[in-house]
Amino acid sequence: MDLSITVNGITFPNPFLLGSGPPGTNARVIAKSYDAGWGGAVAKTVSLESAKVVNVVPRYGKLRSRTSGEVIGFENIELISDRPIDVWLQEFRQVKKDYPKHILIASIMEEYEKNRWQELTRMVQDTGVDAFELNFSCPHGMTERRMGSEMGEHPDLCEEVTSWVTEVSNIPVWAKMTPNITNIKEPSLAAVRGGAVGISAINTILSVIGVDLNTLRPMPTVEGHTVPGGYSSQAVRPIALRMVSQLALGLPQDVSISGIGGIENSHDALEFLLLGSSTVQLCTGVMLHGVKMIDELKQGLEKFMTDKGFNSVQEIVGKSLGYFSTHMDLVQKMKAAKRTKAGEASRDNEWAQKDITEKTAELTSN
Ligand SMILES: Cc1cc2nc3c(=O)[nH]c(=O)nc-3n(C[C@H](O)[C@H](O)[C@H](O)COP(=O)(O)O)c2cc1C
């Protein structure tokens, strides 16, 4: 079955991309993922001076289900790539030479200086990558140099920096946005005004994964201390879905969305497509389960398309957006369906008679 989708003029063999991070850490792992069947990859974010990027160990922390032990949340305090830009430029060239039909997106980040952004854009573009993703969203570490989400939190900076890049680039530019903001539409629209043709969302959510009750130290602990880090994995998916739907309903029609956050299987990916994403990216899921998960992603998408009668991936994109409404409208619809009483079932005596867990179950839809 044809799972391809054309986004901003680029044809992706399928909508599944490695998200920027450890899964796209160098050319070898990117090539391995293409061999496994991934449609494309966003490489780990690069900058001009890797010497300024120094990582710490440990830099990850997990939140597990209390019952099964499964990882449901993941915190990282990892920075962008600490590999020299010259090495990256050579590897971008090699990857495009070896895999011309696979899509390679370069994630870039720099300090707030026009020359630096434009120099990096020109250098990377010369290697033949298919598109740029501007990292306006790493929420920790890089922010101490006023980079990442320090830019993504300020719409005016998003617009200005995007326009620096689009002034010298001749390939599509996506902006990757931070969820650590009240209204993700504002900086996204600003990036679009600066010339971005796509929005990637979301990056990680600022978090503290836990506190060690023996040592009293918050985690992950580096020489006894920590910083708040970025939260990802299953637990962030509902927040990502909400932000993606807000973007899909609020951005101009021709702006594409790459959905990210807690995707681990075809079911999760389909939710993002239905809410307006043309492509989806997976990072933590791949770190925990490996690149082989692409098999289930593709099979699940194919099965869904067959079962529901979709002839192309494009037909799925945004299909569920029409079902968002306002609270007032939901009440009107219930009235019309003569079910108003159901909404009133939370009266005082009912709550007093039943166990609260029973009432919770009664009011839950799934
Ligand atoms: C260890 C780690 C490193 C990451 N590094 C980057 C990065 O260099 N650039 C970037 O744009 N996003 C980075 N991210 C964010 C992911 O690309 C993604 O937006 C986020 O983790 C949510 O998706 P997920 O739940 O599938 O991981 C990183 C995430 C993790 C867990």
The ligand as an SDF file (V2000), in Angstrom:
LIG
                    3D

 31 33  0  0  0  0  0  0  0  0999 V2000
   17.1810   12.5490   25.2500 C   0  0  0  0  0  0  0  0  0  0  0  0
   16.4560   13.5260   24.3690 C   0  0  0  0  0  0  0  0  0  0  0  0
   17.1780   14.4200   23.5820 C   0  0  0  0  0  0  0  0  0  0  0  0
   16.5220   15.3410   22.7640 C   0  0  0  0  0  0  0  0  0  0  0  0
   17.2400   16.1910   21.9810 N   0  0  0  0  0  0  0  0  0  0  0  0
   16.6090   17.0420   21.1320 C   0  0  0  0  0  0  0  0  0  0  0  0
   17.3420   17.8700   20.2420 C   0  0  0  0  0  0  0  0  0  0  0  0
   18.5740   17.8330   20.1680 O   0  0  0  0  0  0  0  0  0  0  0  0
   16.6330   18.7120   19.4410 N   0  0  0  0  0  0  0  0  0  0  0  0
   15.2630   18.7770   19.4440 C   0  0  0  0  0  0  0  0  0  0  0  0
   14.6840   19.5440   18.6880 O   0  0  0  0  0  0  0  0  0  0  0  0
   14.5510   17.9830   20.2760 N   0  0  0  0  0  0  0  0  0  0  0  0
   15.1840   17.1220   21.1030 C   0  0  0  0  0  0  0  0  0  0  0  0
   14.4460   16.3010   21.9270 N   0  0  0  0  0  0  0  0  0  0  0  0
   12.9590   16.4160   21.9280 C   0  0  0  0  0  0  0  0  0  0  0  0
   12.2900   15.3570   21.0450 C   0  0  0  0  0  0  0  0  0  0  0  0
   12.6570   15.4830   19.7010 O   0  0  0  0  0  0  0  0  0  0  0  0
   10.7540   15.4340   21.1620 C   0  0  0  0  0  0  0  0  0  0  0  0
   10.3080   16.7020   20.7180 O   0  0  0  0  0  0  0  0  0  0  0  0
   10.2250   15.2020   22.5740 C   0  0  0  0  0  0  0  0  0  0  0  0
   11.0310   14.2860   23.2860 O   0  0  0  0  0  0  0  0  0  0  0  0
    8.7840   14.6700   22.5960 C   0  0  0  0  0  0  0  0  0  0  0  0
    8.6270   13.5100   21.7870 O   0  0  0  0  0  0  0  0  0  0  0  0
    8.7700   11.9940   22.3440 P   0  0  0  0  0  0  0  0  0  0  0  0
    7.7860   11.8250   23.4690 O   0  0  0  0  0  0  0  0  0  0  0  0
    8.4770   11.1300   21.1510 O   0  0  0  0  0  0  0  0  0  0  0  0
   10.1720   11.8650   22.8060 O   0  0  0  0  0  0  0  0  0  0  0  0
   15.0920   15.3690   22.7440 C   0  0  0  0  0  0  0  0  0  0  0  0
   14.3750   14.4670   23.5360 C   0  0  0  0  0  0  0  0  0  0  0  0
   15.0300   13.5490   24.3420 C   0  0  0  0  0  0  0  0  0  0  0  0
   14.2230   12.5790   25.1630 C   0  0  0  0  0  0  0  0  0  0  0  0
  1  2  1  0
  2  3  1  0
  2 30  2  0
  3  4  2  0
  4  5  1  0
  4 28  1  0
  5  6  2  0
  6  7  1  0
  6 13  1  0
  7  8  2  0
  7  9  1  0
  9 10  1  0
 10 11  2  0
 10 12  1  0
 12 13  2  0
 13 14  1  0
 14 15  1  0
 14 28  1  0
 15 16  1  0
 16 17  1  0
 16 18  1  0
 18 19  1  0
 18 20  1  0
 20 21  1  0
 20 22  1  0
 22 23  1  0
 23 24  1  0
 24 25  2  0
 24 26  1  0
 24 27  1  0
 28 29  2  0
 29 30  1  0
 30 31  1  0
M  END
$$$$
